[in-house]
Structure formats: C-alpha cells, structure tokens
Amino acid sequence: MSRNFYILGATLGFFALLSAGMSFVPANFQPGLPANASMWRTIALFLLLAGLVSAFVGVMTNLFEQVDRRNEAARLAAREKRRDRDR
C-alpha cells in the first residue's frame, strides 16, 4: 500500500519540477498556455506540497504496517511459548 503513495509522491514531484520549468519558458513558446510565470510557480508549489504529503503518508503507512507485522509475530511467538509450556 505504501508503494502506491511513494509512486504518487514521485509523480507529483515530477510534475512540480515540470511546472517550475515552465515558469522559465518565454511566453511565445507557449501558444494557448498561460504565460504567467507566477501562476506556474504557484502550481509547482502546490504540486510539490501534495507530493511531500503523499510521501509522508507512504512512510507512515509503511511504519504502521511494520508495527502490525511485528505485533502479529510477537503474538504468535507468545502463543507458541504458552503452548510448549502447557505440554
């Protein structure tokens, strides 16, 4: 599950870099596109923030999945220990 958030974060980061690059392209190379550099920079900022949030959610998801796996392994080990003790 966390891999999906990492991929989403990387994609949003790539589009943020692309949007930031568009702010340096002259207006005559952008027919039909907005030529306002501040708008491209604002879009890049929002995309970057969304990518960072997505990566953070991926990290937290990965950590919680790891805690669940370790808790399950500890529970099974304790159960096996109790079973061996009772025999």
LOFI-233508 format. One record per residue (C-alpha): x, y, z; residue number from 1. Coordinates in steps of 0.1 Angstrom, whole numbers, plus 5000, padded with zeros to 4 digits. Layout:
BEGIN
{{X; Y; Z}; NUM}
...
END
This chain:
BEGIN
{{5000; 5000; 5000}; 1}
{{5028; 5025; 5009}; 2}
{{5044; 5018; 4975}; 3}
{{5014; 5035; 4958}; 4}
{{5019; 5066; 4979}; 5}
{{5056; 5067; 4970}; 6}
{{5047; 5065; 4933}; 7}
{{5021; 5092; 4936}; 8}
{{5046; 5114; 4955}; 9}
{{5072; 5109; 4928}; 10}
{{5048; 5116; 4901}; 11}
{{5036; 5148; 4917}; 12}
{{5072; 5158; 4924}; 13}
{{5080; 5153; 4887}; 14}
{{5050; 5175; 4876}; 15}
{{5061; 5201; 4902}; 16}
{{5095; 5202; 4885}; 17}
{{5079; 5204; 4851}; 18}
{{5057; 5233; 4862}; 19}
{{5086; 5251; 4878}; 20}
{{5105; 5247; 4845}; 21}
{{5075; 5262; 4826}; 22}
{{5079; 5294; 4845}; 23}
{{5113; 5300; 4828}; 24}
{{5100; 5293; 4793}; 25}
{{5092; 5325; 4773}; 26}
{{5056; 5333; 4765}; 27}
{{5060; 5329; 4728}; 28}
{{5069; 5292; 4732}; 29}
{{5036; 5285; 4750}; 30}
{{5008; 5291; 4725}; 31}
{{4975; 5285; 4742}; 32}
{{4990; 5281; 4776}; 33}
{{4990; 5306; 4804}; 34}
{{5022; 5326; 4802}; 35}
{{5021; 5340; 4837}; 36}
{{5053; 5327; 4855}; 37}
{{5039; 5333; 4890}; 38}
{{5010; 5310; 4882}; 39}
{{5033; 5282; 4871}; 40}
{{5054; 5287; 4903}; 41}
{{5022; 5285; 4924}; 42}
{{5011; 5253; 4907}; 43}
{{5046; 5239; 4912}; 44}
{{5044; 5248; 4949}; 45}
{{5011; 5231; 4954}; 46}
{{5022; 5200; 4934}; 47}
{{5053; 5198; 4955}; 48}
{{5034; 5201; 4988}; 49}
{{5010; 5174; 4976}; 50}
{{5039; 5151; 4967}; 51}
{{5055; 5156; 5000}; 52}
{{5023; 5149; 5019}; 53}
{{5018; 5118; 4998}; 54}
{{5053; 5106; 5005}; 55}
{{5048; 5113; 5042}; 56}
{{5015; 5092; 5042}; 57}
{{5035; 5064; 5025}; 58}
{{5062; 5065; 5052}; 59}
{{5036; 5064; 5080}; 60}
{{5016; 5036; 5063}; 61}
{{5048; 5016; 5060}; 62}
{{5057; 5022; 5096}; 63}
{{5022; 5011; 5108}; 64}
{{5023; 4980; 5086}; 65}
{{5057; 4971; 5101}; 66}
{{5043; 4975; 5136}; 67}
{{5013; 4953; 5128}; 68}
{{5036; 4926; 5114}; 69}
{{5059; 4927; 5144}; 70}
{{5029; 4926; 5168}; 71}
{{5015; 4896; 5150}; 72}
{{5048; 4878; 5151}; 73}
{{5052; 4885; 5188}; 74}
{{5017; 4873; 5195}; 75}
{{5023; 4841; 5176}; 76}
{{5056; 4836; 5194}; 77}
{{5040; 4841; 5228}; 78}
{{5012; 4817; 5219}; 79}
{{5037; 4791; 5208}; 80}
{{5056; 4796; 5241}; 81}
{{5025; 4791; 5261}; 82}
{{5016; 4760; 5242}; 83}
{{5050; 4745; 5247}; 84}
{{5049; 4753; 5284}; 85}
{{5015; 4737; 5289}; 86}
{{5026; 4704; 5274}; 87}
END
